[in-house]
Every structure is written in structure tokens, then in C-alpha cells.
Amino acid sequence: MALSFNYKGKKSSTPTEAQFHNIQRFQDTGAIAEAYTLTYFALDLESDPLSSLPESTPSDLRAILTRYRQVLDTPKGLPPPRSHDHAIVLHDGTSPVKVRPYR
């Protein structure tokens, strides 16, 4: 089985891309046990997501997105502790209710 590696748009000349039917044949004959796909992409964490908005974005929508930027940011951990945690309290020795879904 051959692999193909691309780095910054330049393709390596030695390995070739494996076709699906080749990988399937290898698996059917026991030549391989597992197959993986490796994908590389760079994250640009320093870029401003609002800068990539189209020019046609209305100014009032742009203002709202700017004002509530931290709400729309990608989470960077667990949420902060709340004043009340919700829980489902079960009695000792009980099991979850098993009921058939209804139409």
C-alpha cells in the first residue's frame, strides 16, 4: 500500500495515492489489519473571524457580532461553575425506566 504526502502544495514523488479498491483488496486478503487517513491542516488561531466576513454583511449585524464576540468564540475549556448544578437523583437499587417509545 502506498501513501501520498503533500506539504505546502508540493507532492512527494516516491509514494503514490492508494485507491479504495486496492485498500479493500488488502483488507479482504488479510494483507492489512487497519487503514487510517491522515489529514494535515494548519490552524490560524491569531486571525480575527470577523475579518473574514463578506463585505456584503450589513453593518448592524457586524456591530452585533463585534459586541458579543466573546459569546461566539470557540470554548477554551469547561464552562464556569454555576450557582446550581442539576442532577437526576435515583433511589438506591432502582434502574432506569424502560418504556417503548410511542408514536
C-alpha contacts under 8 A as a table, 3 or more apart, distances in Angstrom:
res1	aa1	res2	aa2	distance
1	M	18	A	6.37
1	M	22	N	7.69
1	M	23	I	7.20
2	A	15	P	5.56
2	A	16	T	5.46
2	A	17	E	6.11
2	A	18	A	5.51
3	L	15	P	5.29
3	L	16	T	5.60
3	L	17	E	5.37
3	L	18	A	6.19
4	S	11	K	7.41
4	S	12	S	6.75
4	S	15	P	5.24
4	S	16	T	5.13
4	S	17	E	4.90
4	S	18	A	7.67
5	F	11	K	6.08
5	F	12	S	5.73
5	F	15	P	7.54
6	N	9	G	5.90
6	N	10	K	5.47
6	N	11	K	4.55
6	N	12	S	6.31
7	Y	10	K	5.34
7	Y	11	K	6.67
12	S	15	P	6.60
13	S	16	T	7.64
18	A	22	N	6.69
18	A	23	I	6.93
19	Q	22	N	5.36
19	Q	23	I	6.52
20	F	23	I	5.20
20	F	24	Q	6.10
21	H	24	Q	4.97
21	H	25	R	6.10
22	N	25	R	5.12
22	N	26	F	6.25
23	I	26	F	5.07
23	I	27	Q	6.24
23	I	35	A	7.76
24	Q	27	Q	5.10
24	Q	28	D	6.08
25	R	28	D	5.02
25	R	29	T	6.10
26	F	29	T	5.36
26	F	30	G	6.09
26	F	31	A	4.85
26	F	32	I	5.69
27	Q	30	G	5.09
27	Q	31	A	5.96
27	Q	32	I	5.31
27	Q	33	A	6.42
27	Q	34	E	7.64
28	D	31	A	7.68
29	T	32	I	7.97
30	G	33	A	6.57
32	I	35	A	7.46
44	D	47	S	5.85
47	S	51	S	7.89
48	D	51	S	5.44
48	D	52	S	7.36
49	P	52	S	5.55
49	P	53	L	7.33
50	L	53	L	5.49
50	L	62	R	7.88
50	L	65	L	7.68
50	L	66	T	7.49
53	L	57	T	6.72
54	P	57	T	5.65
57	T	61	L	6.92
57	T	62	R	6.67
58	P	61	L	5.42
58	P	62	R	6.29
59	S	62	R	4.92
59	S	63	A	6.10
60	D	63	A	5.02
60	D	64	I	6.34
61	L	64	I	5.12
61	L	65	L	6.20
62	R	65	L	5.16
62	R	66	T	6.14
63	A	66	T	5.08
63	A	67	R	6.05
64	I	67	R	5.04
64	I	68	Y	6.16
65	L	68	Y	5.38
65	L	69	R	5.67
65	L	72	L	7.88
66	T	69	R	5.11
68	Y	71	V	5.47
68	Y	72	L	6.73
69	R	72	L	5.29
69	R	73	D	6.24
70	Q	73	D	5.11
75	P	78	L	7.65
82	R	85	D	6.51
90	L	94	T	6.83
91	H	94	T	5.81
